[in-house]
Structures are given as structure tokens and as C-alpha cells.
């Protein structure tokens, strides 16, 4: 008998008597679509997790990126809007670079798919303006550009917008550990610095 | 009529993995209680997490509704487990992954070892996983000549210190910074001898130590927090980024998952992703959550294997009372509120699952006889039930399991004698007179003589009253 048949047979035997009755799940918690998205709350929550938030007009993104990254070397996904990159910055476009090459650059600039205000979370889904998962993992500085209309209020709102077939990375602040005496330390293996550039909407452009 | 015999629900096999301790809980707990350093470290950790967790749970207006939804989803999942696992298998396969079934720890270890060998490597990197600790995968890989490298900071501390994890969430919480520095200086090749015991400096040392491993290792092993039957999506929740490294950089990813981790629909994640971080680390959201469905061409591992592990879970499912323990999402909130865990730490439980949830899960996975002392490793105060984000009634399961645990013959004889006396009024009255006479023996506190002293060593013997109710009634 295959392990599959053995395990499934055991589980069916376990449920045989008395058979539990499948129950309807109460969904009276706050579902998607009932809470208004608040970009200010997102900024607060991101800052609370020691990410740095910049608010600006879309036309000013390149200026903010230049301020954050200075003259450092940057990797970008192939679909990143070119006007987000400051002139003269040392940019390599990811066209399937190997990991060592990506690890050798200082920073990365991407867009995002959606952001959750209540939890201070940005979600990347691998679209052409966000790129492969590895490009936002190895460089030490991640600059993520977010439009105000991509901000949603709650986790249910975010899941409703996302496609599970894509590889998804949910990011809430920079890499952190609390494994040593529960002291929070930023930066273990992921990027140690997260900058979120919030464009459009109130306070932006 | 022919019928294929498919086997009855079975417990986890002995001799492999880490579900059984070397000694009963009371023996191990007594030694732990004498370790002042351990009690200080664990006490600091649990009180800190409790406070953080309470603060962020207080921000969520619909926390009770989320807990009720989570409980209902899990009850529904367990009722339909075979069907949901088949659905998950189909969805993962459709997305380019391969599903393997493992009846127990031995089989799971063999499957993973064979997959690693087939990939032609002798080193794998691991993201922290309770399931692979449960089955003793690291030992099995080492026996096969394959080096497992733990990449979670706490797991690395445990691995380098040749130690065992003591907490589900923060496995090295029994160690303080000075102890961790000593382990790094002793075990980490090329570490700077001037390393301080600042947590930031220690974390940076781990970052340097593991960077090359991440970039050069072609196979990774992970666990899973959730698997969505409907879509075949797997989710891993973490903080450091070592999870992202293991899930993204290698060519081959092998995920070992207890079969109870499946959830029916994509939408169900909206419940658990709100409950887990707040109950677990006391964060609104953990720094990183990775979700993947099969393989994505050009992005991440191009070979994905999912190992579905039974190892005693079918036996847990067969118990209508105890099966609720399978609802556990491994948040460890019950550990952090438990007065027993706070004083003994995790090692005393002998299993990779410590604390209140371990006291109900471990004996059920192994069969109660193999972990007979664990259902008693609780004061039944109910704090764990209050804290559990998926509303597992741990105290009721503990009481249920105590009834199944083997009892000493002397205790059974004493209870039988008591029952007989209570059934016979004259005998009962005589026994009460006898108890009253014992007052003449002087004040209590010295306990009973052996062998009954075993009972009074940890309990006060009640003073018999000067007059029983029956006497009082007769005098009226």
C-alpha cells in the first residue's frame, strides 16, 4: 500500500465514528471593504517598525531616491518606471543576474503591489516593476515606491487584491530578530534598511 | 464484498524524533527549578512577550470574532481533512510541485534524505521548522552524511551549543547574551575574538557567518505555517529573512508539513494572518511572510517538494475530545502565560512541543503511555485557554488525557478502598472517627509516613475537622 493510501485511510478511519459535522464559519469580523484606508496610519506603523517613510509627489521620487541612495550602486527590476531613478545613479537592471552579483550591489528600488495600513505592511507580488524575490532580499537598502491608491486598511483587504498564484513577499519593517533576550535588533539576513516612498494622496502630490 | 484494509490511526513511532523525553516531567522539572539563571531568562521572556502581545491585541476591535472564525475554520478543516489534503495535492501538482506522503518520522526522513541525495549535495540549509525537529531530521541527515545548517538565529545558537530548543517561538530563550557570546566564540569559525555580547553585534556575527552558506547551498528544507487547499499556496511567517533566503535562493526547496496545517481557502488566511503575529511575537505583523504556489519560472527554486506528515496526527484526530489540539498554529501564546512553563522552561517537557499545548499534543502523538506525566504538567488554571488565539480548550483536554494515563497500582487500590468505604455507612463513620483521632497525633505539616509521603511531599494534608457534618447533624 502506498503511504498516501495509508495516511488517507488512517484519517478516514479516525473520522469514521463519531463523524464530526462540517460547520459554517462565522465571518462577522471586519471583512474586506469596510474600513477606509489611511495612508497616515500606514506611515505611522511603518515608522514604528523602524522603516523610514518619505512622502512626495510622483515627480519627486527620483529626488528622494537620490537622497537615500547617494552615489551607491543599485539593482532595479526590468519594469521599474525610469523616471523614478535619479540621473547619474549607477544602475544595473536585473535580467536574471546571479545571486552573487545582486549581493554585491548596495541597494534596490522597486514598486509594490499593495500595502496594509493597520499592520504597516507592504506586499510585493513579482510584477515587472517589483521583480524577482531575490532582488529585494540581498541588497542592504530597499527603497519601495508606493502609490497612495495601493494602500488598503486591513489584511482582508490586501488578500482580496492579491493573486495567490504569484510569489508574494509581505514586508513589515526591515529584517529583525528578537532571539537574544528579546532585544529587537534590526537586520539579520534581509535588508537592514527599508525606505518607503509614498506618492500621491494627501501630504504627497 | 471486498474491502481494502487501510490501517487504523497510528501514533508516532518510538526511537526517532523528539517527542519523548528521557525522564518524566516531575524529575526534569525539579532540576529546572533549581536553575536560577534559567528561571530568570525564561521569566523575563514570558513577561515581556505577554505585555507586548496584550498591547497589540488591544488594538484589534474584532479580536473575539477572529478567534471564533479561526476555531470554526479549524473544526471544519479537521472534519474534511482527507478531502482537503487531496485538494492541496492536486493544486500543488498543477503548479509544478511534487507532493510526498509520509506515514511517520522514519518515512519523512527517508523521503527528504533521498531528495537531497538525488540533488547531489551534502549540505542543506534549514529555516526553523517544528515538524523537522519533531521527526529528528537533522540527526537523520547527519547519519546519511548530509550537513544540515540551521539559519534561524536562535536555532543556530541551539545547534552550535549542541543544545535543545526550549520555546516554540524563541528556541534559545533559556540562554542570555553572555552565554550566546561564549557559544559563538567557541563554535563559529573565524569569529572576531573581540566580539561583544551586544545583541546587535551577535546578530551581525551570525549574518557574516551564514551569508556564504545562503549563496552557495543548492537545497533548502523548510516547514510551513499554512497551506491553502484551494490554491496550493504555502506560507512561511518569519522575522529575520533567513526564511526568504531559504525559500528563494536554492534550486530545490523541500517543505515538510504536518497534515493539520492545511486551511481550506485563500480567504481563510485573512483570519490567521491577523491572529498569529499578535498572539505570537506581540507584533502587528511579523517582518516577513513568504507565500508561494508550486514553482514560478525564473523566480526562486525551480524544484519544489511538499512532504505531508502524519506521525501520530491520525491518532490525535481519532479522539473526538483531543483532536482540537490539531487546531494549534504554533503561536506559543499558551507557553507565555503558563505558570508551570514560566518556572520550568521548555526542556522539562522532554518534547519539541513544550508548555500547555505540548502537554496535550505530545502525549497524543506518542500515545499517552509514552508521555504519561505530561497531562499533569499543569495547574489547570486555564490561562492557556484564555490566551489561545484559536480557542483550544487545553484544560479540558488535559483532564481528558489524565483519565487515560496509567495510574500507579497503589493509587488505584486506595481509590477502590475509599469507594468501598463510602458505599458502606458504618465503615465510613468508623473511618471518620479514625481521622478525628489522628488529631491527637499533633499538628500536621510533617506529612504522612512512607509510602504515602510521596503524596504529601508536594501537598498539604488537610486537618481533619473536630466534628464531622454527620456528627453535627446527629447532635441536632
Interface residues (C-beta under 8 A of the other chain):
Chain A: X1 X2 X3 X4 X5 X6 X7 X8 X9 X10 X11 X12 X13 X14 X15 X18 X19 X20 X21 X22 X23 X24 X25 X26 X27 X28 X29 X30 X32 X45 X49 X96 X99 X100 X103 X116 X118 X119 X120 X121 X126 X132 X133 X134 X137 X154 X155 X156 X159 X164 X165 X166 X167 X168 X169 X170 X171 X172 X173 X174 X175 X176 X177 X178 X179 X180 X181 X182 X183 X185 X187 X188 X189 X190 X191
Chain B: X4 X6 X7 X8 X9 X10 X41 X44 X45 X48 X49 X61 X62 X65 X66 X68 X69 X72 X73 X75 X76 X78 X79 X80 X81 X82 X85 X86 X95 X100 X101 X102 X103 X107 X151 X152 X153 X154 X157 X170 X171 X172 X173 X176 X177 X180 X199 X200 X202 X203 X204 X206 X207 X210 X211 X214 X215 X228 X231 X233 X239 X240 X241 X242 X244 X245 X247 X248 X249 X259 X266 X267 X268 X269 X270 X271 X273 X274 X277 X281 X283 X284 X285 X286 X287 X288 X289 X290 X291 X292 X293 X296 X298 X299 X300 X308 X310 X314 X315 X317 X318 X320 X323
